[in-house]
Amino acid sequence: MQVLLKQPTEQEPYIVNNYPYGFLRTQIRFYVETTKKGQRFVSQTLNPKTQIWNKPKKSTYSQIIIVGKDEKGHINYVDLSASYRTEAEAKEFFEKYGMYFSSYQLKEYNDIIGMLKVFDKVKFTIRTQKFKHKITGNIIEQVPLFDMKNYIEVDDEGNEINEEKYRQEQKEINKIINKNAVISAKKQQKGTIEEAINTFKRA
């Protein structure tokens, strides 16, 4: 992608003329909207009959959005969020597009790196659910829904799983991970804990 040297904002959008609008031609403008929830890529056409801008079309939120032209010359964007990137991928993104970052994006990036330093150390285990028949004791992995009342969920050793206790333990583990991610973001950026929490919410 060929990055626009001046990243478009709502105040200074990138405008394309002679844009198709049914059988007519009009203008379309592109920009990045920044809110407390993050950044969104926005496109908006001008109604050639009324000369009033139509309702804008907005992407889902990302933490960082960089706008440019694709190989066909169309306006497009790339984005970065901690929720679906590794630390290595985030650093690769910075190598490509960091020179175009605004001060807001640079701060957000540093917070992202802080959080990913924690997230990248987290290991996930996917377990196969197992169920034991209350009477026969047979253990199976799939139970017909209508027959669930006759089974209890068990671990690999056949011991009954206290689902409520298990969920609570997972919540406590998640709290510890999230707390450390926020603390790491604060240290990385040397900002306030409130700023780190806001970045975490956007992630």
Secondary structure, DSSP 8 states (H G I E B T S, - for coil): -EE-SS--BSSS-EEEEEEEETTEEEEEEEEEEEETTEEEEEEEEEETTTTEE---EE---BSEEEEEE-TTS-EEEEEE-GGG--HHHHHHHHHHHGGG--HHHHHHHHHHHHHHHHHTT--------EEEETTT--EES---GGGGGGEEEE-TTS-B--HHHHHHHHHHHHHHHHHHHHHHHHHHHT--HHHHHHHHHH-
